[in-house]
Amino acid sequence: MGRKKPVRELLGIFKDKASFIKATLSAKCTTSSVQVAVLRATTHSPTSPPPDHRITAILSLGHGTRLAACKCIQAVMHRLHGTRSAYVVLKCLITLHNIVTRGSFMLRDQLSFYPSAGGRNFLNLLTFSDKTNVESREFSSWARWYAGVLERNLITSRVLGSFFSSSSSIQNNQAHKDREILRALLNSDLVRETDALVCMVEEICRVPDTLYNQRNDLVYEAMRLVGEDYRTTQHYIMRRLGELGDRLDGLSRGESAELASCMKRLEDCKERLVEMFVNRKRNVEFWDLVSQTKMKAAKLEEERGMVLVNMGRKVGEAAPSRFGKRVVEPSQSLRLLPCGGQWLDVDRVHLTVSTAIA
């Protein structure tokens, strides 16, 4: 005999079937097909992530009209915020992540500006918690972290001006285009973009401590997608550090200080990143570049600080000599005569002027 399904799983299956029936009976054909596609990708099953063919079916909705793309994002968001199941939430987030990396421009554009009234992507899962049992509570922590990573992904994309983790931007000779774009940027913009990418890395590092949960296929898929984001973030950081390395002498004090701070924050993430992505390639090259950039920026700050100190000393030493030429020595007598050199019935007086300053 097979293993009996827990009551929770049976209840999840019942909810899925009820949702399918409701979506199928919808009067609007377009709305019905979109809802069914989303429901099939985000079932209550606690183990397996959305099958690739289900994700592909959702992504295909982005190749039609803008209205269809809008309804698709609305359906995923409605599913995300309408459930109390940590497993359904994780599947919705995996679906959204695939939209960011593989979706059409219309789908990604609708996601970036959801809700339309506020112009912000706010997944609103900061306080989400599935309190059904201990396992669901732990999966809730993974859902909250994953939502934070996706939100940071879109915030970073806004700063960079493009969806940086999109597969299309990686494949379409983006490296060459990116170099041309970087050369045209101001120093302040380069530092600002670097800071945004470092914020992305910091968000990834807030992963829950229960790394053993990666044995679950749902969590493993989420970690795989986040790992790809981290790899792309590394590429983007390295390109910007390469450009900034050629411009270090031209950075202002504030820009060099901010760059050094970014590198320090990045190095603080290193240990956690090694735990998460032990098999990542290019790590040695990446961390060497981070360390070198931090040292160069710090050295530049130190040299500029010494120049300011020396300038201050020279100004301080020059001040008394300048004043000494203008003001007479202490206790030197001055004889005051009226215009024409003659006094009019006034006894001559000697006035003493002191240069001492209170």
C-alpha angles and dihedrals in degrees: 000000000000125000113280113245115242117248089250092059092047090050090050091052090050091051092049093052092047090051091049092052092048092049093046092053092053112127093223112074095203093049091047095052092047093050093047091051091051094045092051090053095046108045124155093254106134098208118041127061120229109294114249094243089056091051090047090053090056093045090053089064088069093064094066128061127333088245091059091049090050092050090049093055091044091052093051092046092048090052091047096052097035098061133076093196116108089206094056090047091053091049091050090051092048088051091050091048090055089050089055094048103032107015128108120264091257093055093047091045092053091048093048092055100040120164094038093210094058102033091222135110104230115166091184097210099127092113099030115136132166102205097183094112142332093278094051090050090055092047088051089061089053090050092052092049093046091050090052091052092051092048091050089048091059093043090053091048090055091053092049093044095235141059096271096189094050113122090222092059090051096048103041098077088275093155092067093043091048092054091053091048093048093053090057095050125100118245091249091053092050091051091046092052091047089052091051091052091049088052087055091054091047091053091051089052091059088079114143116269092237094091090157087076087075085087086077111089092225093056092040091056091049090050091048092054092045089049089057089050090052091051091052091046089054090054093050093047092049092051092052094045089051091054093043090050089064091049103043095114090053096053119108120239091259093049095048091047091050091048091051089049091051091052091049091052090048093052089051087061095052099092094049092047092052089054092050101041106026095160098049114132125218090036094124093051091045097050092044089056091047092050094047093048092050093050093047093048091047091048091050090051091050093049092049090049091054091050090054092048092051091047090052092052093050091050090049093050094046096051099073093048091052093049092045092062092053101041125055123242118274116280093011111150120235122201111210117206128180123243109294094027097267130111119222108223091313124122114239113255133196114222121199118214121193124200092208111125121208 
